[in-house]
Amino acid sequence: MMLLKQIQKALDGMEESSKIRRCSDEVCLPNRKEVVDLIKDLQSLLFPGYFKSRSVTQEGLSGLSLLRKVRNELVTLMEKASHFRESEEDAEALADTFLSRLPAVKELLLKDIDAIYEGDPAAKSREEVILCYPGFYAISIYRLAHELYELKMTLLSRIMTEYAHEKTGVDIHAGAKIGEYFCIDHGTGIVVGETCVIGNRVKLYQGVTLGAKSFELDENGNPVKNVKRHPNIGNNVIIYANATILGGQTFVGDGCIIGASVWLTRSVEAGKTLYYTQK
């Protein structure tokens, strides 16, 4: 028993001396499982029958009843994440603001479904896109997480997008700004950074990285945060497999086609086609 007490004391001491908040009565962190349950409830609200949450299957909730439950879940999670948010609004006001945006989120997702269905000859129906496509699954979670990010609920939004990353291999930061009719084909290995801006009718293939070129450091050697680090992609752009586009000052113009395996750290004028050539 003495050994166990020594081990526990050492563990507690390490936590107290670190910069990590300790979960306690004063600081109760959001539970990852609760956030995943919220994702499933929200997906079920947006597309009843296509996504089924535990609430629907076990409690028989749907429609307005499920919406009320989701509001309660949101308020609880937002209160737990209060130490990590910048907003001065209380949790109930933030939850109501988020829920009021769900119709707009669904409108965007319906357009994303159209983009994937129209952009992939293998898709036989829009229902197939909803049920089977990992790209759409990742986009559906990103669209929800982005609204939380905009409300300064950054920890909750990050838990959501990392769950999508885990499930699909698609890593879209909730802070990225993505326009209408977004199409991800295949999806595996895609990375979209926090300050990336993507226009309308953009199509990404597997392995695409829209990332940062390098990190500026402060006087203490720490990465400078809250600066533009990731590229802007215009409207009607196609980026093929394993292309890498880096840098906050890199702009890809409207109508460009970026070929497979291209490495790009400079801006590209509208209408250009770039492709990899081996020397």
N, C-alpha and C positions, 0 to 999 in steps of 0.2 A: 504493500500500500504506500509506503514511503516513497518508493521509486515513482509510482504513478502521480503522487502529489508534486514531486519535483518536476516531472514532465509537464504537468498542467500549469504549474507556476511559470515555467520557462516559456510555454506557449502564450500565456496571458501577458507576460512581460514583453514579448516580441510584438504583440498586437498593440499594446499601449504605447510603445515607443515608435511605432510606424506612423505614417501619414494617412492610414486607412481608417475611416470611421468604423467604430465598433458598434455592432447591432446591440441595442439596449432598449430600456423603456423609453428613453428620450429620442433615440434614433432607431427606428424600425425600418429596415430596408425592404424594397419591393421583392416579393418572392417570384422567382423566374417561372415557376409552374403556374402561378396566378396570372402572369402576363401572357403565357401561352394559352391558357384557358380563355382569356379576354380576346386574343386573336381569333380563336375558333368561334367564339360567340359573335364577334363582329363580322367574320366571313359568312356565318350563317344568317345574320341579319341582311347582308348585302345580296346573298345568293341562296335563298332558302331551298333546301333540298339538295343542293350541290355540295355545300359544306354543312356538316352536322356536328354541333358541339355536344358536350356532355349534358349541357343544360336542356337541349332539345330532346335528346334520347332518354335521359333519366328522369327529368322533371316535366317533360311534355310542354315546355315553354316554346312560344313562337310569337312573332309579331310584336305587339305592344308590350306583352309580358316580358319577352326576352329583352326588349329595349330598356325596360325599367331595371331589369337585372344587370344589364351592361352598365347602366348609369351608376348603379351602386358599386359595381366592380371598379369602375373608373375612379370614382371618388375615393374609394379606399386606397387604391394604388397611388393616386396622386398625392394623397396625404402622406403615405409612406415615403414618397419621393420628394417631399417638400424641401428637404435639405439640399437637393440637387437642382432645383429649378430657380430660374431668374425672375419669373413672373410674380407680381404682388397679388394677383387675383387668388381668391380662395379656391379650393378643390372643386366645389360644386359649380362655381361659375365657369371654371376651365372645362369641366366635364360637359356642361351644357353647350359651350362653344364648340367643342370637338364634335359632339353628336349632331349639332346643327349643320356640320359640314359633310355629313355622310352622304346626302343626296348628290353633292358635287363630286365626291369621291367615286360613287357608283357610276356617275355619268362618264368620268374619265376611264374607269375600268371597262365599261361597255365599248368605248372607243379603242382601248387596248386590245380587247377581244377581237374586234373587227380587224385591227392591224395585223394581228397574228394569223387569223383565219385567212385573210386576203394575201398575206405574205408567205404562206407555207402551203404548197400544193398537197402536202401530205395530210393537212387538216381537212377532215371530211365534214365537220360541222363546228359551229361555235360552242356547242355543248362539250365537244371533245376538247376544245381549248381550255375550258373552265376545269374540266375533270382531270385532264391528263398532262397538261403542259407545265413543266417546272418554271419556265420563264414567266408565265402568267401568275403562278402561285407566288413567286418572289415579288412580282410587280404589285399584286394585291396587298401584300403586307407592307411593302414600301409606301404605297399611297396612303395607307392608314398611319404608318409611323411618321411620315412627313408632316402630317397635320399636327401630331403631338410635338414634333420638333419645332414647328412654327409657333407653338404655344409655350416654348421653352421647357418642355418636358423631355429633356434630352436623354436622361437615363432610361426612361420607359421606351422611348423611340429606339434607342440602341439595342435594348434587349429584344425588341420585336424584329429588327432587321438582322440581328445575329442569329435568331431562330430561323429566319428564312434562309440565311447563308448556310446554316447547318443542314437544313432539309434539302436544299436545291443546288448548293455550290455557287449561287449567285449572291455577290456581296455588294449591295447598293446601300450606301450610307443614307440615313434618313434626311440629312441636310441637303442632298443633291436636289436640284430643281429640274424636273423632267416634264416636257410638254405632252400634248395629246398624241394618240395613236402610236404609242411606244411598243416596239416589237422586239422581243428577245427570242432568237431561234436557237434551240438546243440548250443554251444557257450555262453549261458547266464552266466554271472558272472565270466568269465575268466579274470585274471589279469597277465600281463607280464611286469616286471619292466625294467627300463631304461638300466641297465647293464647286463641284462640277455643275454646269448648266447645259441641258440638252433640249433642243428645240422640238418641233412637231414632226411626226412621221419619220422618226429615226429608227433604224434597224441595227441591232447588234448581234453578231454571231459569237459562238463559244470562244472563251479565252481572251476576250477583249479586255484591256485595262485602260481606264481613263483615270490616271493617277497623278501624283505629285512628282516633280522633277528632283527636288532636293528640299531640305528643311533649313530655313534660316534659323540661326541660333542666337539667343540673347547673351548678355555679358557673363551669365553663369553657365553657358553651354547647354541650356535647355531649348527645345524646339519652340519657336514663336508660334503662338496659336491665333486663331481668328483672323487669318489672312487668306487671300485667294491663292490656292495651291493647285487647283485642278482645271482642266481645259473646258472651253466652251465649244459645244457642237451645234451647228446651225440646223435649219429645217431640211427635211428630205435627204438625210445623209445615211449612207450604208457603210458600216464598218465590218469588214470580214474577219474571219477567225484569227485569233492570236495577235491582232494588231495592238500596239501599245502607243498611247498618246499621252504625253506628260506635260505638266506645267500650267501654272495659272495664267500665263500670258499667251498660251497657245489657243488659237481660234481656228476652227474648221468651218469654212463657209458653207452656205446653203448649196444643196445639190451635189456635194462632193461624194466620191467613192474612195474609200481607203481600203486597199487590198490586204490580203492575208499576210501576217507576219511583218507588216510595216512598223518601223520604229520612228515615231514622229515627236519632235520637240520644238517645232516651229509652226507658225500659222500657215494656213492654206487658203488661197482665194476661192471664192464660190465657183462651183462647177468643175473643179479639177478632179482628176483621177490619179491616185498614187498607188504604185504597186512595188513590191519587193523584187529586186533583181540581184542575183548573186554575181559578184565580181570574181 
